[in-house]
Amino acid sequence: MHIPRRTDQAYLPLFILLLALEIESLQPRLLEGAVLIVGMVGSLAILQIHHDFPAKSDSRNYLWELQANLNPGDIVVTTGSTWAETTYYLERWAAPVMILPFPRAIEDHPGYLNYREMTR
């Protein structure tokens, strides 16, 4: 997902290129392989944590239920943890509804919510 005005995402390709050049220069070659394996295992561990987020797993059920019960002119209020996905599917289905995020700031700054604080 690309979020406009995110400097870290704009510089990511350059960072990856520099990182690749640095890893390639490691001696002995066994060290190069070890760094790559540690990097891959670390990345997979982080992805696993992200994909275990309960709201992502439960979205299929509530989205099908929502789609089946929508009427023209309905207002759908979504929380920050489900706003982006719900908005995507409602727009894809061309549902004639109004979508409101809670809190409202999520619409301007997606991805900047503290989900632990919000769910507490």
C-alpha positions in Angstrom: 0.0 0.0 0.0 1.4 3.4 -1.0 0.5 6.4 1.2 1.1 9.7 -0.5 3.7 12.1 1.1 5.5 9.3 2.9 9.2 10.1 2.6 10.2 6.7 3.8 8.3 5.0 1.0 9.8 7.4 -1.6 13.3 6.5 -0.5 12.7 2.8 -0.1 14.0 1.7 -3.5 17.2 3.6 -2.9 17.6 2.1 0.5 17.0 -1.5 -0.9 19.6 -0.9 -3.6 22.2 0.4 -1.1 21.4 -2.5 1.3 21.8 -5.0 -1.6 25.2 -3.6 -2.5 26.4 -3.7 1.1 25.2 -7.3 1.6 26.9 -8.3 -1.7 30.2 -6.9 -0.5 30.3 -9.1 2.7 33.1 -11.5 3.0 33.1 -14.5 3.3 30.2 -15.5 1.1 28.7 -17.6 3.9 28.2 -14.4 5.9 26.2 -12.9 2.9 23.9 -15.9 2.9 23.5 -15.8 6.7 22.5 -12.1 6.5 19.9 -12.8 3.8 18.4 -15.7 5.8 18.2 -13.7 9.0 16.5 -10.9 7.0 14.0 -13.2 5.4 13.1 -14.9 8.7 12.7 -11.5 10.3 10.5 -10.3 7.5 8.3 -13.4 7.7 7.9 -13.0 11.4 6.7 -9.4 11.0 4.3 -10.4 8.3 2.9 -13.2 10.4 2.1 -10.7 13.2 0.4 -8.4 10.7 -1.7 -11.2 9.2 -2.8 -12.5 12.6 -4.6 -9.2 13.3 -8.2 -10.4 14.1 -10.0 -7.6 12.2 -8.3 -8.8 8.9 -9.5 -12.3 9.4 -13.0 -11.4 10.4 -13.6 -8.9 7.5 -14.9 -11.4 5.0 -17.9 -12.3 7.2 -18.9 -8.7 8.1 -18.4 -7.5 4.5 -20.7 -10.2 3.0 -23.3 -9.4 5.7 -23.0 -5.7 5.0 -23.3 -6.2 1.3 -26.4 -8.3 1.6 -28.2 -5.7 3.8 -27.3 -2.4 2.1 -30.0 -0.1 0.9 -29.5 3.1 -1.2 -28.9 6.1 1.0 -27.6 4.0 4.0 -24.7 5.5 6.0 -22.0 3.0 6.9 -19.8 4.0 9.9 -16.5 2.1 10.1 -13.7 2.2 12.7 -10.1 3.0 11.8 -9.1 -0.7 11.7 -11.7 -1.6 9.1 -12.2 1.8 7.2 -9.8 1.2 4.3 -11.0 -2.3 3.5 -14.7 -1.4 3.9 -14.3 1.7 1.7 -12.5 -0.3 -1.0 -15.2 -2.9 -1.3 -18.1 -0.6 -1.1 -16.7 1.5 -3.8 -15.8 -1.6 -5.9 -19.4 -2.8 -5.5 -20.7 0.7 -6.4 -22.9 0.6 -3.3 -25.0 3.8 -3.2 -24.1 4.5 0.4 -22.2 7.1 2.4 -19.1 5.9 4.3 -18.0 7.6 7.4 -14.8 6.7 9.3 -14.5 6.7 13.1 -12.4 8.5 14.2 -12.7 11.0 11.3 -8.9 11.6 11.2 -8.4 8.1 9.7 -9.7 9.5 6.4 -6.9 12.1 6.2 -4.1 9.9 7.7 -4.7 6.2 7.1 -2.3 4.0 9.0 -1.6 6.5 11.7 -3.9 5.1 14.4 -2.7 3.4 17.6 -4.9 0.3 17.3 -4.2 -0.9 20.9 -5.3 2.4 22.3 -8.3 2.6 20.1 -9.5 -0.9 21.0 -8.9 -0.3 24.7 
